[in-house]
Amino acid sequence: MRGRAKPPAAPLPPRDGVDPVRVRLPADPAGAWPTVGDHLRARFAGAVGAGQVDAMLAGGRFVGADGSAVGGDEPYAVGRYLWFHREVVPEEPVPFPVGVVHRDEHLVVADKPHFLATTPRGRHITETLVARLRREPGLELLQPAHRLDRLTAGLVLCVVRPEDRGAYQTLFRDRLVRKEYEAVAPYDPGVALPRTVRSRIVKERGVIAAREEPGEANSESRIELLEYRGGLGRYRLLPATGRTHQLRVHMNALGLPLAGDPVYPVVEPEPRREDYSRPLQLVARVLEFTDPVTGGPRRFESGRRLTAWPDGREDR
């Protein structure tokens, strides 16, 4: 069976570092949408209201693959692609700069601060790593080759040219990137380290916390104690797989939940405003791989520091 054809390139450029939204018109077996406008009003009425959809159509803000405005009275066509720029509500700025540890014609290796999402999603759109970097000249088409949790700081490898993205994404898919994290968590002399933890992790859509359950392992992490002082330890974490919240889940399962973690072991109520003084004490410290474009070895290291460690400095 043939797969769905690759969508055409977006006819609209990014705006304020954010890509346009792509919409594919689905099958309509009941014939509920005689026109494009009928479908768009039904699809987005709950999000922005039918009146706002009509205003967007009247303003030519929905476009087709050729970049021309789409009218609401045009006949509905299954499989047609449309694009538009969403209205972005003001977001609270994340008060930390994005560091850049390397930039060349192929790559930007960013040193992401805590609290900054990697890509636009949900309520985080303009205050994201990708949107910020795309505002720099020459980086308008930048894309991440992988993702880092919003609460985790550290290295994110981004690709400058779209034609190179597949090669770097394949590195992460095939586990050809050595990733090293650093964390601060309680110290327990009764937990024998180093050790390799393997378990089955399940993350359900709409549920904040992932969980471990019986069954074949789908996650693996190497956990090493680097040093300890009083009741705190500094740990090196080496994930062999990339399940959502994997390192946080494995450390919590050992009775060593990461300092500043609002999810493990207990999901805290979402605050009305972000508490930037309590970052999750986890940083993606090292990325190491053989470059698929140049063929040379690559090693990058984050300069971020974990403030909970006794001799840590304020992260900048």
LOFI-499339 format. One record per residue (C-alpha): residue number from 0; chain; y, x, z. Coordinates in nm, 4 decimals. Layout:
! LOFI-499339
+-----+---+----------+----------+----------+
|   k | c |    north |     east |       up |
+-----+---+----------+----------+----------+
| NUM | A |        Y |        X |        Z |
...
+-----+---+----------+----------+----------+
//
This chain:
! LOFI-499339
+-----+---+----------+----------+----------+
|   k | c |    north |     east |       up |
+-----+---+----------+----------+----------+
|   0 | A |   0.0000 |   0.0000 |   0.0000 |
|   1 | A |   0.3390 |   0.1316 |  -0.0911 |
|   2 | A |   0.5926 |   0.1783 |   0.1856 |
|   3 | A |   0.9420 |   0.0382 |   0.1786 |
|   4 | A |   1.1743 |   0.2265 |  -0.0559 |
|   5 | A |   1.4163 |   0.4659 |   0.1054 |
|   6 | A |   1.7523 |   0.2976 |   0.1734 |
|   7 | A |   2.0420 |   0.4086 |  -0.0461 |
|   8 | A |   2.3040 |   0.6417 |   0.0966 |
|   9 | A |   2.5787 |   0.4754 |   0.2957 |
|  10 | A |   2.8798 |   0.4000 |   0.0739 |
|  11 | A |   3.1162 |   0.4201 |   0.3730 |
|  12 | A |   3.2038 |   0.7498 |   0.5432 |
|  13 | A |   3.1819 |   0.7874 |   0.9228 |
|  14 | A |   3.4797 |   0.6502 |   1.1136 |
|  15 | A |   3.5902 |   0.8332 |   1.4265 |
|  16 | A |   3.2614 |   1.0229 |   1.4061 |
|  17 | A |   3.0471 |   0.7068 |   1.3962 |
|  18 | A |   2.8288 |   0.6032 |   1.1006 |
|  19 | A |   2.8604 |   0.2542 |   0.9545 |
|  20 | A |   2.6003 |  -0.0029 |   1.0551 |
|  21 | A |   2.3356 |  -0.0684 |   0.7888 |
|  22 | A |   2.1937 |  -0.4199 |   0.7476 |
|  23 | A |   1.8905 |  -0.5113 |   0.5366 |
|  24 | A |   1.8621 |  -0.8785 |   0.4473 |
|  25 | A |   1.5148 |  -0.9946 |   0.5636 |
|  26 | A |   1.2754 |  -1.2467 |   0.4142 |
|  27 | A |   1.3886 |  -1.6080 |   0.4462 |
|  28 | A |   1.0761 |  -1.8251 |   0.4019 |
|  29 | A |   1.2482 |  -2.1356 |   0.5392 |
|  30 | A |   1.5460 |  -2.1036 |   0.3065 |
|  31 | A |   1.7879 |  -2.1142 |   0.5992 |
|  32 | A |   2.0396 |  -1.8774 |   0.4404 |
|  33 | A |   2.1524 |  -1.9852 |   0.0929 |
|  34 | A |   2.4374 |  -1.7333 |   0.1048 |
|  35 | A |   2.5015 |  -1.3904 |   0.2514 |
|  36 | A |   2.7594 |  -1.5445 |   0.4827 |
|  37 | A |   2.5066 |  -1.7924 |   0.6221 |
|  38 | A |   2.2778 |  -1.5090 |   0.7255 |
|  39 | A |   2.5487 |  -1.2855 |   0.8712 |
|  40 | A |   2.6920 |  -1.5701 |   1.0794 |
|  41 | A |   2.3457 |  -1.6500 |   1.2181 |
|  42 | A |   2.2612 |  -1.2849 |   1.2753 |
|  43 | A |   2.5788 |  -1.1759 |   1.4515 |
|  44 | A |   2.7065 |  -1.4995 |   1.6058 |
|  45 | A |   2.5815 |  -1.3985 |   1.9498 |
|  46 | A |   2.7336 |  -1.0529 |   1.9314 |
|  47 | A |   3.0780 |  -1.1117 |   1.7819 |
|  48 | A |   3.0962 |  -1.4833 |   1.7009 |
|  49 | A |   3.0768 |  -1.6647 |   1.3692 |
|  50 | A |   3.4556 |  -1.6686 |   1.3390 |
|  51 | A |   3.4715 |  -1.2915 |   1.3619 |
|  52 | A |   3.2038 |  -1.2616 |   1.0928 |
|  53 | A |   3.4106 |  -1.4859 |   0.8659 |
|  54 | A |   3.7181 |  -1.2718 |   0.9309 |
|  55 | A |   3.5239 |  -0.9564 |   0.8474 |
|  56 | A |   3.3970 |  -1.1090 |   0.5243 |
|  57 | A |   3.7470 |  -1.2250 |   0.4296 |
|  58 | A |   3.8770 |  -0.8746 |   0.5003 |
|  59 | A |   3.6176 |  -0.7103 |   0.2757 |
|  60 | A |   3.4611 |  -0.5210 |   0.5639 |
|  61 | A |   3.1014 |  -0.5812 |   0.4538 |
|  62 | A |   3.0161 |  -0.3709 |   0.1485 |
|  63 | A |   2.7163 |  -0.3291 |  -0.0799 |
|  64 | A |   2.5447 |  -0.0136 |  -0.2009 |
|  65 | A |   2.8181 |   0.0491 |  -0.4581 |
|  66 | A |   3.0906 |   0.0299 |  -0.1929 |
|  67 | A |   3.2383 |  -0.2973 |  -0.3200 |
|  68 | A |   3.3209 |  -0.5794 |  -0.0800 |
|  69 | A |   3.0580 |  -0.8513 |  -0.0329 |
|  70 | A |   3.1708 |  -1.2133 |  -0.0339 |
|  71 | A |   3.0296 |  -1.4619 |   0.2109 |
|  72 | A |   2.9495 |  -1.7086 |  -0.0677 |
|  73 | A |   2.7328 |  -1.4654 |  -0.2646 |
|  74 | A |   2.3692 |  -1.5809 |  -0.3069 |
|  75 | A |   2.1256 |  -1.4480 |  -0.0494 |
|  76 | A |   1.8999 |  -1.1701 |  -0.1841 |
|  77 | A |   1.6038 |  -1.0496 |   0.0231 |
|  78 | A |   1.6018 |  -0.6728 |   0.0700 |
|  79 | A |   1.9675 |  -0.6185 |  -0.0134 |
|  80 | A |   2.1490 |  -0.3578 |   0.1950 |
|  81 | A |   2.4949 |  -0.4077 |   0.3420 |
|  82 | A |   2.7131 |  -0.1798 |   0.5524 |
|  83 | A |   3.0054 |  -0.2307 |   0.7871 |
|  84 | A |   3.1920 |  -0.0481 |   1.0622 |
|  85 | A |   3.1532 |  -0.2099 |   1.4025 |
|  86 | A |   3.4539 |  -0.2810 |   1.6181 |
|  87 | A |   3.4482 |  -0.0214 |   1.8937 |
|  88 | A |   3.5687 |  -0.1215 |   2.2381 |
|  89 | A |   3.7502 |   0.1464 |   2.4412 |
|  90 | A |   3.5068 |   0.3641 |   2.6348 |
|  91 | A |   3.5580 |   0.5598 |   2.9530 |
|  92 | A |   3.5897 |   0.9251 |   2.8463 |
|  93 | A |   3.3225 |   1.1573 |   2.9804 |
|  94 | A |   3.5452 |   1.4176 |   3.1490 |
|  95 | A |   3.3509 |   1.7265 |   3.0409 |
|  96 | A |   3.3842 |   1.9235 |   2.7163 |
|  97 | A |   3.1041 |   1.9864 |   2.4709 |
|  98 | A |   3.0102 |   2.3523 |   2.4510 |
|  99 | A |   2.8932 |   2.5179 |   2.1307 |
| 100 | A |   2.6636 |   2.8176 |   2.1698 |
| 101 | A |   2.6056 |   2.8703 |   1.7966 |
| 102 | A |   2.7451 |   2.7505 |   1.4645 |
| 103 | A |   2.6632 |   2.8529 |   1.1087 |
| 104 | A |   2.6303 |   2.6818 |   0.7696 |
| 105 | A |   2.3034 |   2.5165 |   0.8730 |
| 106 | A |   2.3179 |   2.4572 |   1.2475 |
| 107 | A |   2.5371 |   2.3683 |   1.5398 |
| 108 | A |   2.3694 |   2.4251 |   1.8753 |
| 109 | A |   2.5657 |   2.2204 |   2.1257 |
| 110 | A |   2.5666 |   2.2641 |   2.5018 |
| 111 | A |   2.5873 |   1.9003 |   2.6077 |
| 112 | A |   2.7376 |   1.8051 |   2.9423 |
| 113 | A |   2.5778 |   1.5568 |   3.1787 |
| 114 | A |   2.6615 |   1.1874 |   3.1219 |
| 115 | A |   2.7236 |   1.2237 |   2.7463 |
| 116 | A |   2.4786 |   1.0386 |   2.5195 |
| 117 | A |   2.3471 |   1.2296 |   2.2181 |
| 118 | A |   2.3896 |   0.9563 |   1.9548 |
| 119 | A |   2.5792 |   0.6271 |   1.9351 |
| 120 | A |   2.3750 |   0.3483 |   2.0889 |
| 121 | A |   2.4362 |   0.0447 |   2.3045 |
| 122 | A |   2.7614 |   0.0752 |   2.4987 |
| 123 | A |   2.7994 |   0.4472 |   2.4222 |
| 124 | A |   2.9477 |   0.4837 |   2.0737 |
| 125 | A |   3.2517 |   0.7109 |   2.0486 |
| 126 | A |   3.1784 |   0.8930 |   2.3747 |
| 127 | A |   2.8681 |   1.0638 |   2.2373 |
| 128 | A |   2.7835 |   1.4177 |   2.1395 |
| 129 | A |   2.7484 |   1.3422 |   1.7686 |
| 130 | A |   3.0732 |   1.1443 |   1.7473 |
| 131 | A |   3.2672 |   1.4194 |   1.9235 |
| 132 | A |   3.1283 |   1.6970 |   1.7057 |
| 133 | A |   3.1844 |   1.5037 |   1.3832 |
| 134 | A |   3.5568 |   1.5002 |   1.4510 |
| 135 | A |   3.5598 |   1.8748 |   1.3847 |
| 136 | A |   3.6386 |   1.9852 |   1.0260 |
| 137 | A |   3.3242 |   2.0515 |   0.8251 |
| 138 | A |   3.0964 |   1.8586 |   1.0588 |
| 139 | A |   3.1552 |   1.5063 |   0.9280 |
| 140 | A |   2.7882 |   1.4662 |   0.8219 |
| 141 | A |   2.6314 |   1.6394 |   1.1238 |
| 142 | A |   2.3068 |   1.4911 |   1.2586 |
| 143 | A |   2.0936 |   1.5815 |   1.5626 |
| 144 | A |   1.7431 |   1.7133 |   1.4981 |
| 145 | A |   1.6270 |   1.5718 |   1.8332 |
| 146 | A |   1.7680 |   1.3895 |   2.1338 |
| 147 | A |   1.8459 |   1.4680 |   2.4938 |
| 148 | A |   1.8760 |   1.2031 |   2.7660 |
| 149 | A |   2.2324 |   1.1023 |   2.8469 |
| 150 | A |   2.2006 |   1.2194 |   3.2081 |
| 151 | A |   2.0475 |   1.5560 |   3.1130 |
| 152 | A |   2.2711 |   1.8498 |   3.0215 |
| 153 | A |   2.1955 |   2.1393 |   2.7911 |
| 154 | A |   2.1029 |   2.2362 |   2.4392 |
| 155 | A |   2.0930 |   1.9967 |   2.1448 |
| 156 | A |   2.0201 |   2.1342 |   1.7970 |
| 157 | A |   2.2293 |   1.9620 |   1.5299 |
| 158 | A |   2.2058 |   2.0006 |   1.1526 |
| 159 | A |   2.5219 |   2.0434 |   0.9461 |
| 160 | A |   2.3850 |   1.9403 |   0.6035 |
| 161 | A |   2.1771 |   1.6230 |   0.5571 |
| 162 | A |   1.9400 |   1.8000 |   0.3183 |
| 163 | A |   1.8343 |   2.0404 |   0.5968 |
| 164 | A |   1.7680 |   1.7791 |   0.8616 |
| 165 | A |   1.4054 |   1.7079 |   0.7704 |
| 166 | A |   1.3024 |   2.0721 |   0.8057 |
| 167 | A |   1.4434 |   2.0997 |   1.1581 |
| 168 | A |   1.3156 |   1.7585 |   1.2683 |
| 169 | A |   0.9685 |   1.8650 |   1.1577 |
| 170 | A |   0.9832 |   2.1573 |   1.4017 |
| 171 | A |   1.0218 |   1.9160 |   1.6920 |
| 172 | A |   0.7689 |   1.6683 |   1.5545 |
| 173 | A |   0.5069 |   1.9415 |   1.5175 |
| 174 | A |   0.5896 |   2.0954 |   1.8594 |
| 175 | A |   0.6980 |   2.4266 |   1.7090 |
| 176 | A |   1.0018 |   2.4559 |   1.9360 |
| 177 | A |   0.9635 |   2.6203 |   2.2753 |
| 178 | A |   1.1752 |   2.4174 |   2.5167 |
| 179 | A |   1.2582 |   2.5395 |   2.8635 |
| 180 | A |   1.4353 |   2.3289 |   3.1250 |
| 181 | A |   1.5742 |   2.4143 |   3.4664 |
| 182 | A |   1.5899 |   2.1712 |   3.7579 |
| 183 | A |   1.6819 |   2.1478 |   4.1245 |
| 184 | A |   1.4559 |   1.9350 |   4.3444 |
| 185 | A |   1.3167 |   1.9357 |   4.6980 |
| 186 | A |   1.1010 |   2.2302 |   4.7994 |
| 187 | A |   0.7600 |   2.1504 |   4.9454 |
| 188 | A |   0.5346 |   2.4457 |   5.0366 |
| 189 | A |   0.2400 |   2.2075 |   5.0231 |
| 190 | A |   0.2796 |   2.1607 |   4.6458 |
| 191 | A |   0.0892 |   2.4452 |   4.4797 |
| 192 | A |   0.2821 |   2.5922 |   4.1861 |
| 193 | A |   0.2732 |   2.6904 |   3.9071 |
| 194 | A |   0.0673 |   2.4095 |   3.7624 |
| 195 | A |   0.0281 |   2.2081 |   3.4453 |
| 196 | A |   0.0643 |   1.8321 |   3.4822 |
| 197 | A |  -0.0969 |   1.5963 |   3.2320 |
| 198 | A |  -0.0763 |   1.2181 |   3.2485 |
| 199 | A |  -0.0346 |   0.9003 |   3.0483 |
| 200 | A |   0.3305 |   0.7880 |   3.0489 |
| 201 | A |   0.4358 |   0.4420 |   2.9326 |
| 202 | A |   0.7971 |   0.3377 |   2.8711 |
| 203 | A |   0.8639 |  -0.0283 |   2.7938 |
| 204 | A |   1.1688 |  -0.1411 |   2.5988 |
| 205 | A |   1.4275 |  -0.2871 |   2.8328 |
| 206 | A |   1.2744 |  -0.1276 |   3.1441 |
| 207 | A |   1.4748 |   0.1641 |   3.2823 |
| 208 | A |   1.1927 |   0.3607 |   3.4439 |
| 209 | A |   0.8847 |   0.4954 |   3.2721 |
| 210 | A |   0.5546 |   0.4862 |   3.4584 |
| 211 | A |   0.2238 |   0.6654 |   3.4707 |
| 212 | A |  -0.0944 |   0.4663 |   3.4205 |
| 213 | A |  -0.4656 |   0.5423 |   3.3852 |
| 214 | A |  -0.5898 |   0.6483 |   3.0451 |
| 215 | A |  -0.5857 |   0.9358 |   2.8034 |
| 216 | A |  -0.3007 |   1.1766 |   2.8744 |
| 217 | A |  -0.0111 |   1.1686 |   2.6281 |
| 218 | A |   0.2189 |   1.4081 |   2.8151 |
| 219 | A |   0.1981 |   1.7638 |   2.9416 |
| 220 | A |   0.4409 |   1.9751 |   3.1448 |
| 221 | A |   0.4175 |   2.3216 |   3.2979 |
| 222 | A |   0.6033 |   2.3399 |   3.6309 |
| 223 | A |   0.7029 |   2.6703 |   3.7909 |
| 224 | A |   0.8960 |   2.7443 |   4.1087 |
| 225 | A |   1.1614 |   3.0087 |   4.0456 |
| 226 | A |   1.3012 |   3.0320 |   4.3993 |
| 227 | A |   1.3724 |   2.8208 |   4.7047 |
| 228 | A |   1.6376 |   2.8082 |   4.9736 |
| 229 | A |   1.6048 |   2.5804 |   5.2697 |
| 230 | A |   1.4838 |   2.2440 |   5.1521 |
| 231 | A |   1.5693 |   2.2961 |   4.7838 |
| 232 | A |   1.3805 |   2.4625 |   4.5010 |
| 233 | A |   1.4904 |   2.5805 |   4.1594 |
| 234 | A |   1.2260 |   2.5078 |   3.8970 |
| 235 | A |   1.1424 |   2.6068 |   3.5404 |
| 236 | A |   0.9961 |   2.3133 |   3.3467 |
| 237 | A |   0.8151 |   2.3678 |   3.0171 |
| 238 | A |   0.7282 |   2.0445 |   2.8353 |
| 239 | A |   0.4536 |   2.0630 |   2.5734 |
| 240 | A |   0.5187 |   1.7014 |   2.4728 |
| 241 | A |   0.8314 |   1.4877 |   2.4594 |
| 242 | A |   0.7736 |   1.1510 |   2.6259 |
| 243 | A |   1.0767 |   0.9619 |   2.7551 |
| 244 | A |   1.1739 |   1.0869 |   3.1046 |
| 245 | A |   0.8620 |   1.3055 |   3.1045 |
| 246 | A |   0.9880 |   1.5851 |   3.3291 |
| 247 | A |   1.1476 |   1.3436 |   3.5724 |
| 248 | A |   0.8273 |   1.1385 |   3.5928 |
| 249 | A |   0.6056 |   1.4438 |   3.6456 |
| 250 | A |   0.8282 |   1.5955 |   3.9128 |
| 251 | A |   0.8506 |   1.2626 |   4.0943 |
| 252 | A |   0.4716 |   1.2258 |   4.0821 |
| 253 | A |   0.4446 |   1.5603 |   4.2647 |
| 254 | A |   0.6770 |   1.4317 |   4.5367 |
| 255 | A |   0.9616 |   1.6471 |   4.4025 |
| 256 | A |   1.2113 |   1.4009 |   4.2486 |
| 257 | A |   1.5035 |   1.5736 |   4.0826 |
| 258 | A |   1.8265 |   1.5905 |   4.2771 |
| 259 | A |   2.0771 |   1.3331 |   4.1570 |
| 260 | A |   1.8172 |   1.1190 |   3.9775 |
| 261 | A |   1.9258 |   0.7510 |   3.9859 |
| 262 | A |   1.5901 |   0.6254 |   3.8544 |
| 263 | A |   1.3087 |   0.8192 |   4.0245 |
| 264 | A |   1.1675 |   0.7481 |   4.2744 |
| 265 | A |   1.3868 |   0.4340 |   4.3091 |
| 266 | A |   1.6018 |   0.2700 |   4.0422 |
| 267 | A |   1.9521 |   0.2551 |   4.1867 |
| 268 | A |   2.1857 |  -0.0351 |   4.1025 |
| 269 | A |   2.4061 |   0.0514 |   3.8068 |
| 270 | A |   2.7494 |   0.1475 |   3.9414 |
| 271 | A |   3.0620 |  -0.0210 |   3.8136 |
| 272 | A |   3.1956 |   0.3233 |   3.7281 |
| 273 | A |   3.0111 |   0.6467 |   3.6615 |
| 274 | A |   2.9983 |   0.8880 |   3.9559 |
| 275 | A |   3.0591 |   1.2180 |   3.7781 |
| 276 | A |   3.0255 |   1.4087 |   4.1050 |
| 277 | A |   2.6478 |   1.3422 |   4.1183 |
| 278 | A |   2.4926 |   1.4693 |   3.7951 |
| 279 | A |   2.1189 |   1.4738 |   3.7445 |
| 280 | A |   2.0084 |   1.8272 |   3.8268 |
| 281 | A |   1.8319 |   1.8944 |   3.4992 |
| 282 | A |   1.9425 |   2.1150 |   3.2114 |
| 283 | A |   1.7763 |   2.1962 |   2.8798 |
| 284 | A |   1.8090 |   2.5726 |   2.9225 |
| 285 | A |   1.6367 |   2.7352 |   2.6212 |
| 286 | A |   1.5397 |   2.6496 |   2.2637 |
| 287 | A |   1.3238 |   2.8994 |   2.0751 |
| 288 | A |   1.1729 |   2.8663 |   1.7248 |
| 289 | A |   1.1311 |   3.0194 |   1.3822 |
| 290 | A |   1.4076 |   2.8893 |   1.1573 |
| 291 | A |   1.2519 |   2.6857 |   0.8724 |
| 292 | A |   1.5476 |   2.7545 |   0.6419 |
| 293 | A |   1.6198 |   3.1238 |   0.7012 |
| 294 | A |   1.2728 |   3.2274 |   0.8250 |
| 295 | A |   1.4225 |   3.4258 |   1.1137 |
| 296 | A |   1.3591 |   3.3935 |   1.4884 |
| 297 | A |   1.6049 |   3.1825 |   1.6862 |
| 298 | A |   1.6695 |   3.1723 |   2.0596 |
| 299 | A |   1.9533 |   2.9851 |   2.2259 |
| 300 | A |   2.0386 |   2.9511 |   2.5949 |
| 301 | A |   2.2593 |   2.7001 |   2.7727 |
| 302 | A |   2.5448 |   2.8181 |   2.9912 |
| 303 | A |   2.5407 |   2.5039 |   3.2050 |
| 304 | A |   2.4868 |   2.5422 |   3.5777 |
| 305 | A |   2.3261 |   2.3037 |   3.8231 |
| 306 | A |   2.5791 |   2.2322 |   4.0960 |
| 307 | A |   2.3252 |   2.1342 |   4.3628 |
| 308 | A |   2.1888 |   2.4873 |   4.3799 |
| 309 | A |   2.3507 |   2.6696 |   4.6754 |
| 310 | A |   2.5165 |   2.9457 |   4.4716 |
| 311 | A |   2.5975 |   2.7215 |   4.1737 |
| 312 | A |   2.9519 |   2.7022 |   4.0461 |
| 313 | A |   3.1329 |   2.3910 |   3.9329 |
| 314 | A |   3.0075 |   2.3030 |   3.5841 |
| 315 | A |   3.2745 |   2.3319 |   3.3170 |
+-----+---+----------+----------+----------+
//
